[in-house]
């Protein structure tokens, strides 16, 4: 059974930093892609960042240069270092993992962790 568990959310002032962590269990091999999405109240879930097992990273334009994603294939974990946070980064952040060829809609998702950035 696959389990995806996030940790590390919280409240921070604008300009500050937070680090989110995610652990995915239930697979004997590394997930092809591990990533982060976020959702604001009343908003749609949007892509934030992802990293493949080969180390290829992808970022949303809104976080490029401020957020850094990293993963550990042996432990099946993925972290998101968030720097220079802005109030508009406030959202529930979700970790997701997927196998090769599977869209995000078919991924395994965590329960989410709240990030609040005060101005």
C-alpha positions in Angstrom: 0.0 0.0 0.0 1.4 3.4 -1.0 1.6 6.1 1.6 2.7 9.7 1.0 3.3 11.8 4.1 4.3 15.5 4.1 5.8 17.5 7.0 7.3 20.9 7.6 4.6 23.4 7.0 4.0 26.4 9.2 3.8 30.1 9.6 6.6 32.4 8.4 7.0 36.1 7.7 7.4 37.3 4.2 11.0 36.9 3.1 11.5 33.9 5.3 12.2 30.3 4.6 10.5 26.9 5.1 11.5 23.4 4.2 8.9 20.8 3.4 9.7 17.1 3.4 7.8 14.1 2.0 8.3 10.4 2.4 6.7 7.9 0.0 6.5 4.3 1.0 5.0 1.2 -0.7 7.4 0.9 -3.6 10.4 -1.3 -3.9 12.0 1.0 -6.6 12.3 4.8 -6.8 9.3 6.6 -8.1 9.9 8.1 -11.5 8.7 11.6 -10.5 8.2 13.1 -7.1 6.8 16.6 -6.8 4.9 19.3 -5.1 1.6 21.1 -5.9 -0.3 23.7 -3.9 -3.8 24.8 -3.5 -5.3 28.0 -2.1 -8.8 28.2 -0.6 -11.2 28.4 -3.5 -8.4 27.9 -6.0 -7.3 25.1 -8.2 -4.4 22.9 -7.4 -1.3 24.1 -9.2 2.0 22.6 -10.0 5.0 23.9 -8.0 8.0 21.7 -8.7 9.1 18.1 -9.6 12.1 16.0 -9.8 12.6 12.8 -11.7 14.6 9.8 -10.5 17.3 10.9 -12.9 17.6 14.3 -11.3 15.7 16.4 -13.8 13.9 19.2 -12.1 11.0 21.4 -13.2 9.6 24.5 -11.5 6.6 26.7 -11.9 7.5 30.2 -13.1 6.2 31.7 -9.9 8.7 29.9 -7.7 11.7 29.6 -10.1 14.8 30.9 -8.3 13.2 30.9 -4.9 12.3 27.2 -4.3 14.6 24.2 -4.6 13.5 20.6 -4.9 15.7 17.7 -4.0 15.2 14.0 -3.6 16.8 10.9 -2.2 16.1 7.9 -4.4 17.3 5.4 -1.8 14.9 6.7 0.8 12.1 7.7 -1.6 12.0 11.2 -0.1 11.6 14.6 -1.6 12.2 18.0 0.0 11.2 21.5 -1.1 13.3 24.3 0.2 11.3 27.5 0.0 13.2 30.8 0.3 12.2 34.4 -0.1 8.6 33.5 0.7 5.8 35.8 -0.3 2.2 36.1 1.0 1.0 34.7 -2.3 2.8 31.4 -1.5 0.3 30.8 1.2 -1.4 27.5 0.4 -1.8 23.9 1.3 1.2 22.1 -0.2 0.7 18.5 -1.5 3.4 16.0 -2.2 2.7 13.6 -5.1 4.6 10.7 -6.6 4.0 8.9 -9.9 5.4 6.2 -12.1 6.7 6.7 -15.5 4.0 7.5 -18.1 1.4 8.4 -15.4 -0.1 11.9 -15.3 -0.4 13.8 -12.1 -4.1 12.9 -12.0 -3.1 9.3 -11.6 -0.4 10.0 -8.9 -0.4 9.1 -5.3 -1.0 12.2 -3.1 -0.3 13.1 0.5 -2.7 14.8 2.8 -1.2 18.2 2.5 0.6 20.6 4.8 -0.3 24.2 5.4 2.1 27.0 4.6 1.1 30.5 5.7 3.3 33.5 4.8 2.4 36.7 6.6 3.1 40.2 5.2 
